[in-house]
Amino acid sequence: MFEQKIEEWYAKTGKKIVYIIIALTACYLIVKLHIVSLAAPFIIAWILASLLNPVVTCLYKRFGLMRGLGTILSMLTILSGILWIIGLLLRQLWYQILSFAGDFSEYSKRIIDAFALLEDKFGTFLKILPASEAFYNLDYVAEQLLGGIGTSLTALIPSVYDAISKVPNLIIFIIVMLIATFFMTKDYYYIKRFIKAQLSDTIVDRVVVMQRGMLRAVGGYIKTQLILMMITFSICLIGLFIFKREYALLISIIIALVDALPVFGSGSVLIPWAIYNMIIGNYMVAIGLLGIYGIIFLMRQIMEPKILSHQIGLYALVTVMAVYIGYKTIGVLGVIVGPVIMVSIRAFQNIGVLPQFRPIKDKESKREK
C-alpha cells in the first residue's frame, strides 16, 4: 500500500521535481565548468548555419547547386558582407570613441561654463525657488559626474588595447567558428535528423513544443527590442546628421542602448543635451533634439506594448513585472533574463514538467464582466 502511494506520488509530482533538479544541476554545471565559453564558437556557428540554410536550400532547389558549393558561395557573399559591414561600423565607432575621449575635457568645460552662464542669467530668479541651494550644487555634481565619465573613457582605451593583444585567440575562435559554420550549414538537415534519432518520440515531441514556445517568445522579445533599438538608432542618426552634430554614430548607438533600459530611456540623454543647447543659445538644435526625443517616445509608446505582448505571448502586466524585477535584481541583463525566465516557465507548463495554472471559472468571469 505504502509503495503504491509512493509510485502514485512519483508519477504525479516526484517525476517533475526530478526533472527540475536535473535541469538546475545542468545549469549549475554549465556555469561552473564554463561550458558556454567552450561551446561558444559552435553555438554561434549553429545560429549562422540556421540563417544561411534557407539560402543554401534555395540554391539547391532552384539551381541544383550542391549544398557544399552553395554553403561556400553563401559564406563568401552574405556572411562576408555582413562581417565587412560590422567591421566597418566598429572601425568608425572606434575612431569616434578615440576622438571623443580626446575632446571630452573641452566638452566638460563647456558644460560647466553653461551652468555658470545659467546662474548669471537667472541667479535672482533661482534664489526665490525652494530648491535654490540644490541648483547651486548642480555645477559641482555635474563636474564630478563628467570627471567620472572622463576617467572611464581614459580607462576604456587601455582595456581595448589589452583586448587587441588577445587577437591570436580571437583568430582561432573565428577560424573554428567559420569551419563549424560550413559543416553545420552543409549538413544542416542531417545533423537535425541525427539529434532527433538519439531521442525518444516523447522527448522529441516535448522538445519541439518547448522549442517552438521558446523561439516564439524569447526570439520574439529579442527581435522586438532589436527592432525598437534599430528604429531609435535610425531616428537619432538621421536627426543628428541633419543638425550636423559630431560623433553622430557613437551618440546614436549610446542613445539606442540607453533607450532599451526600462528606467532611463532616450530622454536621459536627449533632454539634458537639449537643455544645454538652450542655455548656450542654440535654440534650433535644442528644438531638434526635443523633436527627436518626441518621435522616439511616440514610436515606443505605440509600438512596444503591442509588439512585445504579441511576440512573447505573456500577459502585459507579467511582462512588465518580469522586466522590472530582472533589472532590479541582476541589472541591465535582467531586462532580457526576466522575461526569458517567465517564458521558460510557460514552456515547461506546456510540456507538462510544471503544472498548469488553474483556469478561471466561467461563472466568476461572467459576473466580473
C-alpha positions as CSV (number, residue, x, y, z in Angstrom):
1,M,0.0,0.0,0.0
2,F,2.8,2.4,1.0
3,E,4.8,1.5,-2.1
4,Q,1.7,2.1,-4.3
5,K,1.3,5.6,-2.8
6,I,5.0,6.4,-3.4
7,E,4.6,5.3,-7.0
8,E,1.5,7.4,-7.5
9,W,3.2,10.4,-5.9
10,Y,6.2,9.9,-8.1
11,A,4.1,9.7,-11.2
12,K,2.2,12.8,-10.4
13,T,4.7,15.1,-8.6
14,G,8.0,13.4,-8.0
15,K,9.0,13.0,-11.7
16,K,8.5,16.7,-12.2
17,I,10.7,17.5,-9.2
18,V,13.4,15.2,-10.5
19,Y,13.3,17.0,-13.9
20,I,13.6,20.4,-12.3
21,I,16.6,19.2,-10.1
22,I,18.3,17.7,-13.2
23,A,17.7,21.0,-15.1
24,L,19.1,23.1,-12.2
25,T,22.1,20.8,-11.8
26,A,22.8,21.0,-15.5
27,C,22.6,24.8,-15.4
28,Y,25.0,24.9,-12.5
29,L,27.5,22.7,-14.2
30,I,27.3,24.7,-17.4
31,V,28.1,27.9,-15.4
32,K,30.7,26.2,-13.1
33,L,32.6,24.4,-15.9
34,H,32.4,27.4,-18.3
35,I,30.8,25.1,-20.9
36,V,29.2,28.1,-22.6
37,S,32.6,29.6,-23.4
38,L,33.9,26.3,-24.7
39,A,30.8,25.8,-26.8
40,A,30.5,29.5,-27.9
41,P,32.1,29.1,-31.4
42,F,29.8,26.2,-32.2
43,I,26.7,28.0,-30.8
44,I,27.4,31.0,-33.0
45,A,28.1,28.6,-35.9
46,W,24.7,26.9,-35.5
47,I,23.0,30.3,-35.4
48,L,24.8,31.4,-38.6
49,A,24.0,28.0,-40.2
50,S,20.3,28.5,-39.4
51,L,20.5,31.9,-41.1
52,L,22.4,30.6,-44.1
53,N,20.4,27.4,-44.5
54,P,17.4,28.9,-46.3
55,V,19.7,30.5,-48.9
56,V,21.7,27.2,-49.4
57,T,18.4,25.2,-49.7
58,C,17.0,27.7,-52.2
59,L,20.2,27.5,-54.4
60,Y,19.9,23.7,-54.3
61,K,16.2,23.5,-55.2
62,R,16.2,26.2,-57.9
63,F,19.6,25.8,-59.5
64,G,20.6,22.3,-58.5
65,L,23.7,23.7,-56.7
66,M,25.2,21.1,-54.3
67,R,24.9,22.1,-50.6
68,G,28.7,22.2,-50.1
69,L,29.2,24.6,-53.0
70,G,26.1,26.6,-52.0
71,T,27.4,26.9,-48.5
72,I,30.8,28.2,-49.7
73,L,29.1,30.7,-52.0
74,S,26.7,32.0,-49.3
75,M,29.5,32.3,-46.8
76,L,31.7,34.3,-49.3
77,T,28.8,36.6,-50.2
78,I,26.2,37.0,-47.5
79,L,28.3,36.2,-44.4
80,S,31.4,38.1,-45.6
81,G,29.3,41.1,-46.5
82,I,27.7,41.1,-43.0
83,L,31.1,40.8,-41.3
84,W,32.5,43.5,-43.6
85,I,29.7,46.0,-42.6
86,I,30.1,45.1,-38.9
87,G,33.9,45.7,-39.2
88,L,33.4,49.0,-41.0
89,L,31.0,50.2,-38.3
90,L,33.2,49.1,-35.5
91,R,36.2,50.8,-37.1
92,Q,34.3,54.0,-37.5
93,L,32.9,53.7,-33.9
94,W,36.4,53.2,-32.6
95,Y,37.7,56.3,-34.3
96,Q,34.8,58.3,-32.9
97,I,35.5,57.0,-29.3
98,L,39.1,58.0,-29.6
99,S,38.3,61.4,-30.9
100,F,35.5,61.9,-28.3
101,A,37.9,60.8,-25.5
102,G,40.4,63.4,-26.7
103,D,37.9,66.2,-26.8
104,F,36.0,65.2,-23.7
105,S,37.8,67.7,-21.4
106,E,36.8,70.5,-23.7
107,Y,33.1,69.4,-23.7
108,S,33.2,69.1,-19.9
109,K,34.5,72.7,-19.7
110,R,31.6,73.9,-22.0
111,I,29.0,72.2,-19.8
112,I,30.4,73.7,-16.6
113,D,30.5,77.1,-18.3
114,A,26.9,76.6,-19.3
115,F,25.9,76.1,-15.7
116,A,27.8,79.3,-14.7
117,L,26.0,81.2,-17.6
118,L,22.6,79.9,-16.4
119,E,23.5,81.0,-12.9
120,D,24.5,84.5,-14.1
121,K,21.3,85.0,-16.2
122,F,18.7,83.6,-13.8
123,G,20.5,83.9,-10.4
124,T,18.0,86.4,-8.9
125,F,15.0,84.3,-10.0
126,L,16.6,81.0,-8.8
127,K,17.1,82.4,-5.3
128,I,13.3,82.6,-4.9
129,L,12.9,78.9,-5.6
130,P,12.7,76.4,-2.7
131,A,15.4,74.2,-4.2
132,S,17.8,77.1,-4.9
133,E,20.6,75.5,-2.8
134,A,20.3,72.3,-4.7
135,F,20.6,74.1,-8.0
136,Y,23.8,75.8,-6.9
137,N,25.3,72.4,-6.2
138,L,24.4,71.2,-9.6
139,D,27.5,72.6,-11.2
140,Y,29.6,70.7,-8.6
141,V,27.6,67.5,-9.2
142,A,28.0,67.9,-13.0
143,E,31.7,68.4,-12.6
144,Q,32.1,65.3,-10.5
145,L,29.9,63.3,-13.0
146,L,31.8,64.5,-16.0
147,G,35.1,63.7,-14.2
148,G,33.9,60.2,-13.6
149,I,32.9,59.8,-17.3
150,G,36.3,61.1,-18.4
151,T,38.1,58.7,-16.1
152,S,36.0,55.8,-17.5
153,L,36.8,56.9,-21.1
154,T,40.5,57.1,-20.3
155,A,40.4,53.6,-18.7
156,L,38.5,52.2,-21.7
157,I,41.2,52.8,-24.2
158,P,43.9,50.7,-22.4
159,S,41.4,47.9,-21.8
160,V,40.6,47.8,-25.6
161,Y,44.3,47.7,-26.4
162,D,44.5,44.8,-23.9
163,A,41.7,43.1,-25.7
164,I,43.6,43.6,-29.0
165,S,46.6,41.8,-27.5
166,K,44.4,38.7,-27.3
167,V,43.9,38.8,-31.1
168,P,45.5,35.4,-31.7
169,N,42.9,33.7,-29.5
170,L,40.2,35.6,-31.4
171,I,41.6,34.5,-34.7
172,I,41.5,30.9,-33.6
173,F,37.9,31.4,-32.3
174,I,36.8,32.9,-35.7
175,I,38.5,30.1,-37.7
176,V,36.9,27.3,-35.7
177,M,33.5,29.2,-35.9
178,L,33.8,29.5,-39.7
179,I,34.8,25.8,-40.2
180,A,31.9,24.8,-37.9
181,T,29.5,27.1,-39.8
182,F,30.5,25.4,-43.1
183,F,29.9,21.9,-41.9
184,M,26.7,22.7,-40.0
185,T,25.2,24.6,-43.0
186,K,26.2,21.9,-45.5
187,D,24.9,19.0,-43.3
188,Y,22.1,21.1,-41.6
189,Y,19.3,18.6,-42.1
190,Y,21.5,15.6,-41.4
191,I,22.6,17.0,-38.1
192,K,19.0,17.7,-37.1
193,R,17.9,14.2,-38.1
194,F,20.9,12.7,-36.2
195,I,20.0,14.5,-32.9
196,K,16.3,13.6,-33.3
197,A,17.2,9.9,-33.8
198,Q,19.0,9.9,-30.5
199,L,15.9,10.9,-28.6
200,S,12.7,9.1,-27.9
201,D,9.5,10.1,-29.6
202,T,8.0,11.5,-26.3
203,I,11.1,13.6,-25.7
204,V,11.2,14.8,-29.3
205,D,7.5,15.9,-29.1
206,R,8.2,17.8,-25.8
207,V,11.4,19.4,-27.2
208,V,9.5,20.5,-30.3
209,V,6.7,22.1,-28.2
210,M,9.2,23.8,-25.9
211,Q,11.5,24.9,-28.8
212,R,8.5,26.5,-30.6
213,G,7.4,28.2,-27.5
214,M,10.9,29.4,-26.5
215,L,11.8,30.5,-30.0
216,R,8.5,32.4,-30.4
217,A,8.7,34.1,-27.0
218,V,12.4,34.6,-26.4
219,G,13.2,35.2,-30.0
220,G,10.2,37.5,-30.2
221,Y,11.3,39.5,-27.2
222,I,14.9,39.9,-28.5
223,K,13.5,40.7,-32.0
224,T,11.2,43.3,-30.6
225,Q,14.0,45.0,-28.7
226,L,16.4,44.9,-31.6
227,I,13.7,46.3,-33.9
228,L,13.0,49.2,-31.5
229,M,16.7,49.8,-31.0
230,M,17.3,49.9,-34.7
231,I,14.4,52.4,-35.2
232,T,15.7,54.5,-32.3
233,F,19.2,54.4,-33.8
234,S,18.0,55.3,-37.3
235,I,15.9,58.3,-36.0
236,C,18.8,59.6,-33.9
237,L,21.4,59.1,-36.7
238,I,19.2,60.9,-39.3
239,G,18.3,63.7,-36.9
240,L,21.9,64.2,-35.7
241,F,23.2,64.3,-39.3
242,I,20.5,66.9,-40.2
243,F,21.7,69.1,-37.4
244,K,25.4,68.3,-38.2
245,R,26.3,67.0,-34.7
246,E,29.7,65.5,-34.2
247,Y,30.0,61.8,-33.3
248,A,26.6,61.1,-34.7
249,L,27.2,57.4,-35.0
250,L,28.6,57.0,-31.4
251,I,25.9,59.1,-29.8
252,S,23.1,57.3,-31.8
253,I,24.4,53.9,-30.6
254,I,24.6,55.1,-27.0
255,I,21.0,56.5,-27.2
256,A,19.7,53.3,-28.7
257,L,21.3,51.2,-25.9
258,V,20.1,53.5,-23.2
259,D,16.6,53.6,-24.7
260,A,16.3,49.8,-24.3
261,L,16.7,50.2,-20.5
262,P,13.3,50.4,-18.7
263,V,14.3,53.2,-16.2
264,F,16.4,55.6,-18.3
265,G,15.2,55.8,-21.9
266,S,16.4,58.1,-24.6
267,G,15.2,61.2,-22.7
268,S,18.1,60.8,-20.2
269,V,20.5,61.7,-23.0
270,L,18.5,63.9,-25.3
271,I,16.7,66.1,-22.8
272,P,19.8,67.3,-20.9
273,W,21.5,67.8,-24.2
274,A,18.6,69.9,-25.4
275,I,18.6,72.0,-22.2
276,Y,22.4,72.6,-22.6
277,N,21.9,73.9,-26.1
278,M,19.0,76.1,-25.0
279,I,21.3,77.6,-22.3
280,I,24.1,78.5,-24.7
281,G,21.6,79.9,-27.3
282,N,21.5,77.0,-29.8
283,Y,17.6,77.1,-29.9
284,M,17.2,75.3,-33.2
285,V,19.4,72.4,-32.1
286,A,17.6,72.3,-28.8
287,I,14.2,72.1,-30.5
288,G,15.6,69.5,-32.9
289,L,16.8,67.3,-30.1
290,L,13.5,67.6,-28.3
291,G,11.8,66.7,-31.6
292,I,14.0,63.6,-32.0
293,Y,13.1,62.6,-28.4
294,G,9.4,63.2,-29.1
295,I,9.4,60.9,-32.2
296,I,11.3,58.2,-30.3
297,F,8.9,58.5,-27.3
298,L,5.8,58.2,-29.6
299,M,7.2,55.3,-31.5
300,R,7.9,53.4,-28.3
301,Q,4.5,54.1,-26.8
302,I,2.7,53.0,-29.9
303,M,4.8,50.0,-31.0
304,E,6.4,48.4,-27.9
305,P,3.3,47.2,-25.9
306,K,1.6,45.7,-28.9
307,I,4.8,44.0,-30.4
308,L,6.1,42.8,-27.0
309,S,2.8,41.3,-25.8
310,H,2.1,39.7,-29.2
311,Q,5.7,38.3,-29.6
312,I,6.2,36.9,-26.1
313,G,2.7,35.6,-25.5
314,L,2.6,36.7,-21.9
315,Y,0.1,38.9,-20.2
316,A,1.3,42.5,-20.5
317,L,1.5,43.1,-16.7
318,V,3.6,39.9,-16.2
319,T,6.0,41.1,-18.9
320,V,6.4,44.5,-17.2
321,M,6.9,42.8,-13.8
322,A,9.5,40.4,-15.3
323,V,11.4,43.2,-16.9
324,Y,11.4,45.4,-13.7
325,I,12.3,42.6,-11.3
326,G,15.0,41.3,-13.6
327,Y,16.5,44.8,-13.9
328,K,16.4,45.4,-10.1
329,T,17.9,42.0,-9.2
330,I,20.7,41.5,-11.8
331,G,21.0,44.8,-13.6
332,V,20.7,45.5,-17.3
333,L,21.0,41.9,-18.2
334,G,17.9,41.2,-16.2
335,V,15.8,43.2,-18.8
336,I,16.3,40.1,-21.0
337,V,16.7,37.4,-18.4
338,G,13.4,38.3,-16.5
339,P,11.1,37.7,-19.5
340,V,13.1,34.7,-20.6
341,I,12.5,33.0,-17.1
342,M,8.8,33.7,-17.4
343,V,8.7,32.3,-20.9
344,S,10.6,29.2,-19.8
345,I,8.1,28.6,-17.0
346,R,5.3,28.8,-19.6
347,A,7.2,26.4,-21.9
348,F,7.7,23.9,-19.0
349,Q,4.0,24.1,-18.3
350,N,3.2,23.4,-22.0
351,I,5.3,20.2,-22.0
352,G,4.0,19.0,-18.6
353,V,7.1,19.5,-16.5
354,L,5.3,22.1,-14.4
355,P,1.6,22.1,-13.5
356,Q,-0.7,24.5,-15.5
357,F,-2.4,27.4,-13.7
358,R,-5.9,26.8,-12.7
359,P,-8.4,28.2,-15.2
360,I,-10.9,30.9,-14.3
361,K,-14.4,29.6,-13.7
362,D,-17.0,30.7,-16.3
363,K,-19.5,32.0,-13.7
364,E,-16.9,34.2,-12.0
365,S,-15.7,35.5,-15.4
366,K,-19.2,36.4,-16.5
367,R,-20.0,38.0,-13.1
368,E,-16.9,40.3,-13.3
369,K,-17.9,41.4,-16.8
